[in-house]
Amino acid sequence: MTRNGTENGPEGRQERRLLCRGLAASPGAGSGKVVLVTGPADTEKMARGDILVARNITSDMVSALRKAAAVVTDEGGRTCHAAILSRELGVPCIVGARNATELLKEGQTVVVDATRGAVYSASSDEAAGKAIPFEPAENLPPEAAAAKESAQPSVVTATKILLNLEGPASAERWAALPSDGVGLLRTEFIFSGRIGVHPMHLVRTNQGGLFVDKLAEGIAAVARSFAPRPVLMRFSDFRSNDFLRLQGARETEPEENNPMLGWRGASRYVSPEYEEAFRLECRAVRKVREDFGRTNLSVIVPFVRTLGEMEAVKKIIASEGLVQGPSFKIWLMAEVPSVVLQAEEFAALADGITIGSNDLTQLILGVDRDSALLGAMGYFDERHPAVLEAISLLVRAAKKGGIPCSICGEGPSVYPDFAEHLVREGVDSISVNADSLSYIRGIVASAEQKIILEGMRRR
């Protein structure tokens, strides 16, 4: 590469010019024409193989994300929606490029090297479609990667390895992988992709049945694909700014200055302004279990702040005919420091604890998980001693309460030493994106073997 950021061709002519850099969020490479996406309407411009460039990725851009050869965003860290979704879908992604939407022009042909976090202008050959840039041997399409991984012999581990899923679209593909089930099924993308209307608007217009049917169909597709393995579905954790993108949201949603710390998760379910919508979610779960016969489905209550809140949510769930028992469990998602400080009391209210390490790290360290600046400076780190201690307290409380403990953040996929710490603490399961399944299983197996050998040598 030359000093001005270009790469030379076979005869010394300059082929590529560095256009911008960001954080490598989902490895791989892709080339194509830039499509600037500023909102849902712009997603219609996307054709398969285009490069999606946006300030950030929102839930209503998922359809465009699926078509993209690569994604580049101005904002975000490695735990933002763009990063998580791109890794799950196997799309190369760079986040936190700051001014990519200004530097990259509509229709421009570029090369995105998401392994190195760099975007280049395309060479003349690449612009004409005659060359594939930086294509690593392991950067396979999702279908090919799934086939390759499912064909590999599965390493046996005592710690269960589960999958994070964003919805039913990839369920059949990832169900072929040797996972122990689904540790986190996000419902937000069923809301935006299959329904597109705010649930309270449907309540007010007597169309609640439509919401229940559509949500149940999406959840059932995942439960069916993975049966008889367990599927843990997280009740909706949209923030107010996410909900505002749905039709009919204005009559319900406030304009919050800090939605990340605002009206989300359990606080919605127990509020008069949203309780009826939460009941629709419960009815969808019941429909999946009873009408579709998918009894491998259980639920997670996200962003719980207080004991009273968890108790109130459980009462609503029970009033909708969902009774805790051997096949139906109500898990608590531990993301807020108050849950850590009262871990034993919370454990007494739940059938299991799943640690949302992304939000937990954010709130313990006071670091915006979507801040590219702070992320690049190393502030967001699940391996910080304070975060590790919080996780240890949660695992111990779960064990004392006789319930399982899982983790579903991004940390284990990124840091092998973090995954080993979880195994040593005795976490029962680790839930990861599909592209990390084989890697994490190997890390966990190695950690378990190391612990066994250490125990034998101490005898």
N, C-alpha and C positions, 0 to 999 in steps of 0.2 A: 504494500500500500504506500502511496506517495504522501508527502507532507501535507498536501491540501485535502487529504481524505479520499483520494480516488484510488482505484485499482487498475493496474495496467493489463492490457490484452496481450495476446501472443506476440505482437509486433511492437509492443511498447506503447501503443495508443491507450489513452485513458478510457476505461470501460465503465467503471462505477464511481459515483460520487456519494460520500456520506451525507445524508440529508438530516437525520436526527437520531438521537439515542434515548433509551429509556431503560426500564427495569425488565429483565427477562422473566416473564410470568408463566408462559407455557412454551416449552422448547419446540424447535422445529423451524421450518423455513417455508416461505411461499412467495410467489410473485403474481402480480396482476395489476389491474387498474384501480386507482384510488377512488373510493366513493365516500364523500363526506356525509356523515349521518348526524344531524342535529336534533332529530326527534323521530317519532314513530312514522311520520309521513315519508321520511327519507328512506326508510327501510325498503320501500317498494322499488327503489332504484337499484337495489342490490341484485346482481346476477351471480350464479355459482362461479367461484374462482376470483371474485373481486376482493380488494383489500378494504376492509371496513375501518374507517378512521373517524373517531368521535372524541368528544371531551371525556365521556365515560359511557359505560354500557349500563343500560337500564333493562328491567325485566321485559319491557315491550319490544326489545330489539333482538330477542332470542332467535326469531325466525331468520333474521338477517345474519346473525352470528353463525348459524348452521351452514349458510351458503359461502361464508368467507374463506378465502385461502389463507388469510392471516388477519389479525386485529392489532390496531395501534390506538392507544388512548392518551390524552393529555394528562389525565388524573389517575390516581389510584396507586395502591401498593399491592403486594403479592397476595393479600387476602381479600381484595375487593371483588365485586361481582364479576367483573370482566375476567380477572385472573382465574377465579374458581370455575366459572362456566367454561372458559376456554380449555382449561386442563381436562375437565370432564368430557368435553366434546372432541378433544384431540386437535384443537385449532391453535396454531402458533400465535402467540400473543405477546405484545410489549405494552406495558403500562407506564404511567408516570413520565411520558415523553415531553410533558409541559406545553410545548407549542406545536405539536404535530399537525393540528388542524389549520395552523397558519402556514407551516412550511411545506406541507404536502398539498398538491393541487388536484382538484377534481379531474378525473380522467388520466392523470399522470401514471405511467407504468413504473412500479417500484419493486424492489426486492426487500422482503422483510426477513431478517435473520434473528429470529426470536431466541435463539440459543445464546447469542452474543448481545442481544438488546440493541440492534442497530438496523436502521432503514437506509437503503441505498437507492440511487437512481438506477434504472435498469440499463444494461448494456444494449447496444443496437440489436444484437442477436436475441436477447431476452425480450426486448420490446416487440420483436417480431414473432415471439413464441417459439424460438428455435433452441432455447436452452433452459434448463431447470437450475436455479441457483442454490448453492449451499445445501443440497438435499442430502441430509445424513441418512445412512442406511437404516437407522432405527426410526426415522420419522415416517411411519406408515400411516395410511388412512385409518380411521377408527375401526372399520370393519376388519381390515387386514391385521391390525394390532390385536384385536380381540381374538381372532382365529389363531394367531400365533401364540398368544398367551394361554388360551384354553388348551392348546395342544401340548403345552409343557407340563411335565409331572408336577403336581402340587406338593409343596413342602408342608409337612404336618407341624402345626404349632398348637400349644396349649392355649395361647391367647388367640381369640377369634379375630379374624380379619374380615371386616365388613366394608360395604361400599356406600359412598355418598352419591345420590342421584338427584337430578333437577326435575325429573318428571318421567312420563311414560315413553317418550320418544326413543330413548336409548335403552329401555329396559330389557327387551329381548336380546339385544346385542350383548349387553354386559352380564345378563343372567348366565351366559355360557361360560363365564369366567369362574375359576374355583374359589369363590368367596363363600363366607359363612352366612350371607344374607345382606340386608340393607340396614345400615346403622343410622342413616339420615336420608329420608325422602322429603325433599322440599316441595311444598304445595304452591308456592308463590307463582311458579311458572305455568301451572295449570290455571290459576286465577287469570293471569294476563294473556296466555296463549290460547286457551280453550274457551274461556268465559268472556273476559274483556270488559265486564261490567261490575261495578262495585256491589258487593253482596247486600249492603243496606238499601241500595237503590232497588234491587230486586225484591227485597222484603217489602218496601213501601209500595211497589207496583204489583204486589201479589204474584211474583214470579220466582219465589224461593225454591220451588220444585225444580226449576231449570238449573239453578245453581247446584242443588244437591245431586241431580242426575249427572251433570257434566263433571263435577269434582269426583264423584264416585266412580265414574267410568275411567278417569285418569288414574286414580289410586288403584283400582281393581286390576288395571293392566299391569302394573308393577307387581302387585301381590301375586297375580297369576303367573307371571314370568319366573318369579323366584320361589314359588311354593315347592316344597313345604318349608323352605328356609324362612326365618322371621324377617318381617319388614317393619321398621320403626318409622312412622310418618310424623313429621313435625307439623303441628298446627301452624297456621299462617303467621309469619313474622314480618310482614310488610311494615315499613314505616310510613308515616303520613305522606311523605313526598312520593313514595312508591304508589300508594293507593290513589293519589291524585291523578295518576296517569290512566286510571280506569274510568270508563263512562259512568256518569252519574255520581262522581265522587264529591263534587263541590258542595253538595248539600249536607255532607257528613264530615269531611276532613278539614281539620284546622291547618292554618299556615304556621308551622313550627320553626323556630329559629335553629333548633338543634334536634332534628328528628331521630338521630341515633340514640339520644337519651330521652326521647319523648314517649308518645302514646303508641306503644308497640307490645307485642307478645301478650302475656297474661293480663296486663292492665287493660287491654281492649276487651278481653273476654268478659270481665266482671263489670264493665261500665255500661250503663243504660243505653248509651249511644251506639254500642256495638254488640251487645249480648245476643240479640236475635240473629245476627250474622254468624256469631260463633256457634250458635245452636244449629245453624245450617251445616257447618263443618262437621259437627258431631253426628248429625243425621246422615251425612254422606259416609262417614266411617261405619255407622251401623248398617247402612245399605250394603257396603262392601262386604262386611262380615256376614250378614244374614241373607241378603238377596243373592249376592254373588258367591257366598260360601267361602270367602277368603279369610279364614280364621287365623291365618298367620300374621294378620295386621294388628299392630299395637300403636300407641301414640306417645308423642313427646310434647310437653308443655314448655314453650320457650320464654326466655327473658322474664323469669320469675324474680320478684324483688322481695316479697314478704311472705311469711308463713300464712297469714290470713288470706292472702291472694291465692295461694296454692290450694288452700282448703275450699275457697269459694269456687274455684275452677273445677275441682273434683266434684263438687255438689251439682254443678251444671251438667257435667258429663254424665253423672249417674242419673240425673233427671231425664236425660235423653235416651235412657235404656242401655247405656254402656256400663256394664258392671264388671269391676275388676275381678279377675279369676285366673285360672291356670293358662288360658289362651289369650286373655286380654289384659295387657299391662299399661299402666300410666307412668311414663318416665318423666323425670324432671331434667330440664336442661340447665346446667350450672354455668352461668355467664356473668353473674353479678357478685361483687365481693360480699354482699350481705349473706348470700347463700353459703359462701365459704365459712364465714364467721359463725353461722348457725347450722353447720353442715349436718350434725347429728339430728337436730330437730327436723330439718328438711328430709333427711333420709327416712325418717319415720312416716313421712307422708307419701313416699313414692315407691314404685316397684323397681326402680332403677334410676341411676344418675348418669347422664351423658354430659360430658364436659365440652362446652363450646369454647375451645381455647382461643379462638380469634377475638371474640368479644371480651372474654375474661382477661386476656393479655392487655387489650385496649384499656379496660377500666381499672386494672391494677396499676398499670404504668402511666395512665393518663395520656396515652398516645392514640391519635386518630389512626385507625387501621387503614384508612384510605389515603393517608398523606404520603405522597411519593417522596417528599422532601425528608420527612422524619424516617421513612422506611430506608431511604438511601443512606441516612446517617446511622442506621443500625439501632434506632430506638425501639422498634417493634420487634421483640425477640421473645418467643415462648420459653427460651432457656434461661431467662432472667431468674435469679434465685428466688425472688418474690413470687413469680408465677409458678415455679417448680414447687415451692412450699405450699401454695394454694392447692395445686393439684394433689399433692400428697395428703393434705388434710381431707380433701373430698374422697379420695380412694379409701382412706382409713375409716372415714365415717360410713361409707357404703358397706365396707366389710363388717364393721361393728353392727350395722343394722341388718346384715344378712341379705343385702341386695347387690346386684351386679353394678359395675361401673365401667363406662365406656368413654371414649373421647372421639370427637368428630371434627376437630380443627385441622388446619393445614400443616401444623408443625411437624408431625411424624413423617410426612411425605418429603419434607425439606431437610430435616436434621436427623441423621442416624442416631446421634447421641441422645436426642430427645426421645426417640422411639425406645431406645434401650432404657432410659430412665423410667418410662411408663411401665415397661415389663418388670423392672426391678421393684417398682412400687406395688405391682400386683394388679394392674388394670386388667379387667376381664376381656375387653375387646377394643380394637382400634378401627375406626371407620375412615376410609380414604377414598380419593378419586380413583376411577378404574385404571388410569394410566400408571398408578403407583402400586397397584395390588401386588404384583409379583415381587417388586423391589422391597416393599415393606414386609412381606411375608419372609423374605430372606433375612432381613435385618432382625426381625423378631425371633426367628429360629436361631440365629446366631447368638442373640442375647440370652435366650432361654438355655442354650447349651453352655454358654459361659457361666451362667448362674449355677447350673447343675455341677459343672466341673469345680467351681470355687467351693461349693458345699462339700463335695467329696474330698477335696484337698484339706479342708479344715478338720476332717474327722481324725 
